[in-house]
């Protein structure tokens, strides 16, 4: 095989630029995306670039400009070719750590090409392939460098990549060039994934706001890209504590999965967020739905996740604080790892209280007057909070009792009234409290609106 030198490289670029637009874009991406680092052509070109003590930047740039690529109208194109050749010249195949910064310099020059409409058309596929190559590489490198040097800024190079991707995203959405929606969504998805990875999810707001303001509909996205995109929107809404919008996005993703071809890990990730969101807004899967899901997914991790949430659903629907708390404490490590502890503690108590009062209502109400005495509710609370002797480690799981209260005998009429006032204020029950008579009279119709419909109306 003849050697591949600098002149051969230039000839290849010229040949690609003569091809029809789509073929040109594809061939350039194959040639410049760094996905072929083991190609013998790279080694041959590197040898030529380093012969005679190597070529410096000025000499290389002069050689590139002498080729008059695209009529030398685009300096950014020439700079991109220069940075690619500098990468080949200095690339160390035995140490990616020594080469990563020249790869990032090359990516920076690629980002500058997106300032021009014509160059955008040429390098969309190169952008996709190079980004997919870089992200997992930078995750490993940042992790390795952090292990070596504890003073190393966590995700330093990955954050730098987000700056470059954000500049590309901005140039894409303000460009009037007809651009494949999948490319814009690709950059948006990658940016949001990295923001969650580096624990800066609030930065997703900038991406979503720009897309909304420009009315980009993404009607032509592939199904997998749509699911990816809407899943990340769901995570962002969850970060903002907007559970209804979050649930809608996760539910859409789950319903649009092809359960026969979708990898089990993708199903697991969606269910991991969908199930707690559903419980927290009162959209409880019933036993039959759980059974159907268990039959559909013959995967241990998915089945374990479903079985984990089955008791939680049962205890919440029954208004059983004691069993609910004990279960969460037993699985405290899992809840904290999934960052669900605070969310559950904040949002689930009022739902359990509502379901507890509803259960007492079904069994103890005065049918003729549609009333319920404080004593009946007090008894229900006492049973539900039986043995609520949590130590200080799990104090956050306590419902409303001050630390001086040592047992459930301290539940009095004032606490019962406060519970009822809270439930009425949250529109989870409808009725009027009669403090002197120590009872509540419920509305004649829909005294207990569904938690889900209340949340849907409220948010």
C-alpha positions in Angstrom: 0.0 0.0 0.0 1.4 3.4 -1.0 2.1 5.9 1.9 -0.5 8.4 2.8 1.2 11.8 3.1 0.2 15.4 3.4 -0.4 15.8 -0.4 -2.6 12.6 -0.3 -4.6 14.2 2.5 -5.1 17.4 0.5 -6.2 15.4 -2.6 -8.8 13.5 -0.4 -10.3 16.8 0.9 -10.5 18.2 -2.6 -12.3 15.1 -3.8 -14.8 15.1 -1.0 -15.6 18.8 -1.6 -16.6 18.0 -5.2 -19.2 15.4 -4.1 -22.9 16.2 -3.7 -23.7 17.8 -0.4 -24.8 14.7 1.6 -22.0 12.6 0.3 -19.5 15.3 1.0 -20.8 15.7 4.6 -20.6 11.9 5.2 -17.1 11.5 3.7 -15.8 14.4 5.7 -17.2 13.0 8.9 -15.6 9.6 8.2 -12.3 11.4 7.5 -12.3 14.0 10.3 -14.3 12.5 13.2 -11.3 10.8 14.9 -13.2 7.5 14.9 -10.4 5.9 12.8 -7.4 6.5 15.0 -6.1 3.0 14.3 -6.1 3.6 10.5 -2.7 3.0 9.0 -3.3 6.3 7.1 -3.1 8.2 10.4 0.3 6.7 11.2 1.6 7.3 7.7 0.4 10.9 7.7 1.9 11.5 11.2 5.2 10.2 9.9 5.2 12.6 7.0 4.2 15.6 9.2 7.0 14.9 11.6 9.7 14.3 8.9 12.5 16.9 8.7 11.9 18.1 12.2 8.2 18.6 11.6 6.1 21.4 10.2 5.3 24.4 12.4 1.8 26.0 12.4 2.7 28.8 10.1 4.2 26.5 7.4 1.2 24.2 7.7 -1.3 27.0 7.4 0.5 28.4 4.3 0.3 24.9 2.7 -3.4 24.7 3.5 -4.2 28.1 2.2 -2.3 27.3 -1.0 -4.9 24.6 -1.7 -7.6 27.2 -1.8 -10.3 24.9 -0.3 -13.7 26.4 -0.9 -11.9 29.3 -2.6 -10.3 30.3 0.7 -13.6 32.1 1.6 -13.7 30.4 5.0 -10.8 31.0 7.4 -12.5 28.7 9.9 -12.4 25.8 7.5 -8.6 26.2 7.0 -8.1 26.5 10.8 -10.1 23.3 11.3 -7.9 21.5 8.8 -4.8 22.9 10.6 -6.0 21.8 14.0 -6.7 18.3 12.6 -3.2 18.0 11.2 -1.7 19.3 14.4 -3.6 16.6 16.2 -2.3 13.9 13.9 1.2 15.3 14.2 1.2 15.3 18.0 -1.1 12.4 18.8 0.4 9.8 21.1 -1.4 6.4 20.5 0.0 5.1 23.8 -1.3 7.9 26.0 -4.7 9.5 25.5 -4.0 11.7 28.5 -1.2 13.4 26.5 -3.5 13.9 23.5 -6.8 15.0 25.0 -6.0 18.7 25.0 -5.1 18.8 21.3 -8.4 16.9 20.6 -10.3 19.6 22.5 -8.4 22.3 20.6 -9.6 20.5 17.4 -13.2 20.4 18.7 -13.0 24.1 19.5 -12.1 24.9 15.8 -14.9 22.7 14.7 -17.3 24.7 16.9 -16.1 27.9 15.1 -17.1 26.4 11.8 -20.8 26.6 12.9 -20.6 30.4 12.6 -21.1 30.0 8.9 -24.1 28.6 7.2 -22.2 26.8 4.4 -19.8 25.2 6.9 -22.7 24.1 9.1 -24.0 22.0 6.2 -20.6 20.3 5.8 -19.9 19.4 9.5 -23.1 18.3 11.1 -22.2 14.6 10.9 -18.6 15.3 12.0 -20.1 17.1 15.1 -22.3 14.1 16.0 -19.5 11.5 15.6 -16.8 13.6 17.4 -19.2 14.4 20.3 -20.1 10.8 20.7 -16.4 9.9 20.7 -15.4 12.7 23.2 -18.0 12.5 26.0 -17.2 9.0 27.4 -13.5 9.7 26.9 -13.7 12.9 28.9 -15.7 11.2 31.7 -13.0 8.6 32.1 -10.1 11.1 31.9 -11.7 13.6 34.4 -12.3 10.6 36.7 -8.8 9.4 36.4 -7.2 12.8 36.9 -9.3 13.3 40.0 -8.0 10.1 41.4 -4.4 11.1 40.7 -4.8 14.7 41.9 -7.4 15.5 44.6 -7.1 19.2 43.8 -8.1 18.6 40.2 -11.4 20.4 39.4 -14.1 17.7 39.0 -15.3 17.4 35.4 -13.0 20.2 34.3 -12.6 19.1 30.7 -16.2 17.9 30.5 -17.4 21.3 31.5 -15.2 22.9 28.9 -16.8 20.6 26.3 -20.3 21.9 27.4 -19.1 25.5 26.8 -18.2 24.5 23.2 -21.4 22.5 22.7 -23.4 25.4 24.0 -21.8 27.8 21.5 -22.6 25.4 18.7 -26.2 25.0 20.0 -26.6 28.8 20.0 -25.2 29.2 16.5 -27.5 26.4 15.2 -30.7 27.8 16.6 -30.1 31.4 15.4 -29.0 30.2 11.9 -31.6 30.5 9.2 -30.0 27.6 7.4 -32.3 24.6 6.9 -30.8 22.2 9.5 -31.8 18.7 10.3 -33.8 18.8 13.6 -32.1 15.7 14.7 -28.8 17.6 14.8 -30.2 20.4 17.0 -31.9 17.8 19.3 -28.7 15.8 19.4 -26.7 18.8 20.8 -29.6 19.7 23.2 -29.8 16.1 24.5 -26.0 15.8 24.9 -25.8 19.1 26.8 -28.7 18.2 29.1 -27.2 14.8 29.8 -23.8 16.4 30.7 -25.5 19.0 32.9 -27.2 16.2 34.9 -23.9 14.3 35.0 -21.9 17.3 36.4 -24.8 18.1 38.8 -25.8 21.3 37.2 -29.3 20.5 36.0 -30.6 24.1 36.3 -28.5 24.9 33.2 -31.0 22.8 31.2 -33.4 25.7 31.5 -31.3 27.7 29.0 -31.6 25.0 26.4 -35.3 24.4 26.9 -36.1 28.2 26.9 -34.3 28.7 23.6 -36.1 25.8 22.0 -39.5 27.1 23.3 -38.9 30.7 22.2 -37.9 29.7 18.7 -40.9 27.3 18.5 -38.8 24.4 17.4 -41.3 21.5 17.3 -39.0 18.6 16.6 -41.8 17.0 14.6 -39.4 15.1 12.4 -37.3 13.5 15.1 -36.7 9.8 15.2 -38.7 8.0 18.0 -35.6 7.3 20.0 -34.5 10.9 19.9 -38.0 12.0 21.0 -37.9 9.6 23.9 -34.4 10.8 24.9 -35.4 14.4 24.7 -38.6 14.2 26.6 -37.1 12.0 29.3 -34.5 14.7 30.0 -37.3 17.3 30.1 -39.0 15.1 32.7 -35.8 15.0 34.8 -35.6 18.7 34.6 -39.2 19.2 35.7 -38.5 16.7 38.6 -35.5 18.8 39.6 -37.8 21.8 39.7 -40.3 19.8 41.8 -43.0 20.1 39.1 -44.2 16.5 39.5 -47.2 16.8 37.1 -45.2 17.9 34.1 -42.4 15.4 35.1 -45.0 12.6 35.2 -46.4 13.5 31.8 -43.0 13.4 30.2 -42.0 10.1 31.8 -45.4 8.6 31.1 -45.2 9.6 27.4 -41.7 8.0 27.2 -42.9 4.8 28.7 -46.0 4.5 26.5 -43.9 5.1 23.4 -41.3 2.5 24.1 -41.2 -0.6 22.0 -41.0 -3.1 24.9 -39.9 -5.9 22.6 -36.9 -4.1 21.1 -36.0 -1.5 23.7 -33.0 -2.5 25.9 -34.0 -3.4 29.5 -31.7 -0.7 30.9 -33.7 2.0 29.1 -37.0 0.7 30.5 -35.5 0.5 33.9 -34.3 4.2 33.8 -37.7 5.4 32.8 -39.6 3.4 35.4 -37.1 4.5 38.1 -38.5 8.0 37.7 -42.0 7.3 36.5 -43.1 5.2 39.5 -42.2 7.6 42.3 -43.7 10.5 40.3 -46.9 8.6 39.9 -47.1 7.8 43.6 -46.4 11.4 44.6 -49.2 12.8 42.5 -51.7 10.2 43.5 -51.6 8.2 40.2 -51.3 4.9 41.9 -50.7 1.8 39.8 -53.0 -0.9 41.1 -52.1 -4.6 41.7 -53.4 -5.6 38.3 -51.2 -3.0 36.6 -48.2 -4.2 38.6 -48.9 -7.8 37.6 -49.1 -6.9 33.9 -45.8 -5.0 34.1 -44.1 -7.9 35.9 -45.3 -10.3 33.2 -44.1 -7.9 30.4 -40.6 -7.4 31.6 -38.7 -10.6 32.3 -35.8 -8.8 33.8 -34.6 -9.1 37.4 -33.7 -5.4 37.9 -37.0 -4.2 36.4 -39.0 -6.7 38.5 -37.1 -5.8 41.7 -37.9 -2.1 41.1 -41.6 -2.9 40.6 -41.7 -5.1 43.7 -39.9 -2.3 45.7 -42.7 0.2 44.9 -45.6 -2.3 45.4 -45.5 -2.1 49.3 -45.1 1.7 49.2 -48.2 2.0 47.0 -50.1 -0.2 49.4 -49.1 1.7 52.6 -49.8 5.1 51.1 -53.3 4.0 49.8 -54.1 2.5 53.3 -52.9 5.7 55.1 -50.5 3.6 57.2 -47.7 5.9 58.4 -46.1 3.3 60.6 -45.5 0.7 57.9 -44.6 3.3 55.4 -42.0 4.9 57.6 -40.5 1.5 58.6 -40.3 0.5 54.9 -38.5 3.7 53.9 -36.1 3.4 56.8 -35.3 -0.2 55.8 -34.5 1.1 52.3 -33.0 4.4 53.3 -29.8 3.8 51.4 -31.7 3.2 48.1 -33.9 6.3 48.6 -30.9 8.5 49.3 -28.9 7.1 46.3 -31.9 7.8 44.0 -32.3 11.3 45.7 -35.9 10.5 46.6 -35.8 10.8 50.4 -36.5 14.5 50.7 -39.0 14.5 47.9 -41.0 11.7 49.5 -40.8 13.3 53.0 -42.0 16.6 51.6 -44.8 15.4 49.3 -46.2 12.1 50.6 -47.3 12.9 54.1 -50.4 14.9 53.0 -51.5 12.1 50.7 -51.1 9.5 53.5 -53.2 11.8 55.8 -55.9 12.2 53.2 -56.1 8.4 52.6 -56.1 7.8 56.4 -59.0 10.2 56.9 -60.8 8.6 53.9 -60.4 5.1 55.4 -61.8 6.3 58.8 -64.6 8.1 56.9 -65.7 4.9 55.1 -65.8 2.9 58.4 -66.9 5.4 61.0 -68.9 8.3 59.6 -72.4 9.2 60.6 -74.4 8.1 57.5 -77.4 10.3 58.2 -75.5 13.5 58.7 -72.4 12.7 56.7 -70.1 13.7 59.6 -67.1 12.3 61.3 -66.0 13.0 64.9 -62.6 14.1 65.9 -62.4 11.1 68.2 -62.7 8.7 65.2 -59.9 10.5 63.4 -57.8 10.6 66.5 -58.2 6.8 66.8 -57.2 6.4 63.2 -54.1 8.6 63.7 -53.2 6.7 66.8 -53.3 3.3 65.0 -51.5 4.7 61.9 -48.7 6.1 64.1 -48.5 3.1 66.4 -44.9 2.7 67.7 -43.8 5.8 66.0 -40.7 5.8 68.2 -38.1 6.8 65.6 -34.7 7.7 66.9 -32.9 11.0 66.0 -31.3 9.4 62.9 -34.7 9.2 61.2 -36.3 12.2 62.8 -37.2 13.6 59.4 -39.7 10.8 58.9 -41.8 12.0 61.9 -45.1 13.4 60.7 -46.0 16.3 62.9 -45.3 15.4 66.5 -42.9 17.7 68.4 -39.7 16.0 69.8 -41.1 16.3 73.3 -44.0 14.0 72.4 -42.9 10.4 73.2 -46.1 8.5 72.2 -49.3 8.7 70.2 -51.4 9.4 73.3 -50.4 13.1 72.9 -52.6 13.3 69.7 -55.3 15.8 70.7 -58.2 17.6 69.1 -56.0 20.5 68.1 -53.8 18.2 66.0 -56.9 16.6 64.4 -58.2 20.0 63.5 -54.9 21.0 62.1 -54.8 17.9 59.9 -58.4 18.6 58.6 -57.6 22.3 58.0 -54.5 21.3 55.9 -56.5 18.7 53.9 -59.3 21.2 53.2 -56.7 23.9 52.3 -55.0 21.5 49.8 -58.5 20.7 48.4 -58.0 17.0 49.2 -61.2 16.9 51.1 -64.4 19.0 51.0 -66.2 19.8 54.2 -66.8 22.2 57.1 -65.1 21.9 60.5 -67.1 22.4 63.6 -64.5 22.9 66.4 -66.9 23.1 69.3 -68.8 20.0 68.2 -65.5 18.3 67.5 -66.6 17.0 64.1 -66.3 17.6 60.4 -69.3 17.7 58.0 -68.4 16.5 54.5 -69.7 17.8 51.3 -72.7 16.0 49.9 -70.9 15.1 46.7 -67.2 14.2 46.0 -66.1 14.7 49.6 -62.8 13.2 48.7 -61.6 14.3 45.2 -58.9 12.1 43.7 -55.4 13.2 44.7 -54.4 13.0 41.0 -57.3 15.3 39.8 -56.5 17.8 42.5 -52.8 17.9 41.6 -53.7 18.1 37.9 -56.0 21.1 38.5 -53.6 22.8 40.8 -50.5 22.5 38.7 
